[in-house]
Amino acid sequence: MENKRKRCIFISFIGVMLFLFVSFYNKLISPNGSSQPVMVSPQSKLDQWEDPGPYHVAYPRNYRFIMDDTATCRNRTPFLLLMVPVAPSDVEARDTIRKTWGSEKSVLGQTVETLFILGLPGGPDHEQQQEKLHQENLQHRDLIQGRFQDTYRNLTIKTMLTLEWLSLYCTKASYYMKIDSDMLLHVPNLVKLLLDPKTPKQKYMSGLVWWHSPVIRNPFNRFYMPARVFAEPEYPPYPLGMAYVMSLDLPAKLLQMSSQIKPIYIEDAYLGMCLQRLGLAPTDPPEDTMFLVLPKHPLSNCRLSKVIAVTTESRQQMMSYWQKSKRLEAEC
Ligand SMILES: *[C@@H]1O[C@H](CO)[C@@H](O)[C@H](O)[C@H]1NC(C)=O
């Protein structure tokens, strides 16, 4: 009896030691230099935010919209809203879109509007850049700007702010597409898909769906994700970030879920995580010719007439695809 008790105490002792060792070891190997004692500078005392580290993003924080005086969704309710995340400095991309697919405002009897979403410009000339953005917005009234640093690694913040803006102002519109600025969008084909009676009006998200997207464990890859941040070998299914469309009941639902899931820097995979937590899955488009990524050859007229969104190699190519698609439409 006495022996048994001794053994029990001994085992507990070993257990506690092991626990202490593991906790300490984890601290030692965790990133952001937290192996050093944490110095609380006056600055970080004021700023209560924790450092998100390299694989998460600083969201939610109460980022404000510093520019969003567009009439879209406030005075007018479009059927389809196109939102283009774009770098503040990339006025050329915005102008190309304004001249091409962004100019299509009435399609198959439905209203379509295009807005650009951006963060704060960086660099030594950020004040001049901000002034230029104001001028640009005075002219077009199509910029939505959030108060966060606009960097590639902050893309998830941009995505989540887009959802916030939509859930605040745009719940009466039917659909929203997020589309990158280097894409060609065939607006009539998209509207046709959305008007199809088989397309759900709620809880709907579509695009080029990755059903089994492996989590990249090679630290030299741009999309590296360590197992301690995301343990499963595959992300939940999600449509590729280049172009996805969703019904406008989803932004509020996704945002609600996002408060339970720490945001990672890969924005489309993160939306997949939120979608899964909602118990939803994305929908494949009816034809796999509709969403194309990096096609090996330039699109023939036939393929162009079936596409909804395709990546392009240059602004010239985007322009010429768009002009060609307009000609093809006119012929039919
Ligand atoms: C992301 O934006 C936040 C808010 O502006 C900023 O504090 C942070 O440094 C940015 N992160 C990166 C990686 O750019």
Ligand as a Chemical Component Dictionary entry (heavy atoms), coordinates in Angstrom:
data_LIG
# 
_chem_comp.id                   LIG 
_chem_comp.type                 NON-POLYMER 
_chem_comp.pdbx_formal_charge   0 
_chem_comp.three_letter_code    LIG 
# 
loop_
_chem_comp_atom.comp_id 
_chem_comp_atom.atom_id 
_chem_comp_atom.alt_atom_id 
_chem_comp_atom.type_symbol 
_chem_comp_atom.charge 
_chem_comp_atom.model_Cartn_x 
_chem_comp_atom.model_Cartn_y 
_chem_comp_atom.model_Cartn_z 
_chem_comp_atom.pdbx_ordinal 
LIG C1 C1 C 0 -1.193 45.217 -41.122 1  
LIG O1 O1 O 0 -1.926 46.369 -40.776 2  
LIG C2 C2 C 0 -1.799 46.745 -39.424 3  
LIG C3 C3 C 0 -2.722 47.925 -39.184 4  
LIG O2 O2 O 0 -2.416 49.006 -40.005 5  
LIG C4 C4 C 0 -0.349 47.069 -39.107 6  
LIG O3 O3 O 0 -0.207 47.379 -37.751 7  
LIG C5 C5 C 0 0.533  45.886 -39.478 8  
LIG O4 O4 O 0 1.883  46.231 -39.346 9  
LIG C6 C6 C 0 0.285  45.432 -40.901 10 
LIG N1 N1 N 0 0.991  44.172 -41.112 11 
LIG C7 C7 C 0 1.743  43.940 -42.183 12 
LIG C8 C8 C 0 2.389  42.606 -42.243 13 
LIG O5 O5 O 0 1.880  44.729 -43.082 14 
# 
loop_
_chem_comp_bond.comp_id 
_chem_comp_bond.atom_id_1 
_chem_comp_bond.atom_id_2 
_chem_comp_bond.value_order 
_chem_comp_bond.pdbx_ordinal 
LIG C1 O1 SING 1  
LIG C1 C6 SING 2  
LIG O1 C2 SING 3  
LIG C2 C3 SING 4  
LIG C2 C4 SING 5  
LIG C3 O2 SING 6  
LIG C4 O3 SING 7  
LIG C4 C5 SING 8  
LIG C5 O4 SING 9  
LIG C5 C6 SING 10 
LIG C6 N1 SING 11 
LIG N1 C7 SING 12 
LIG C7 C8 SING 13 
LIG C7 O5 DOUB 14 
# 
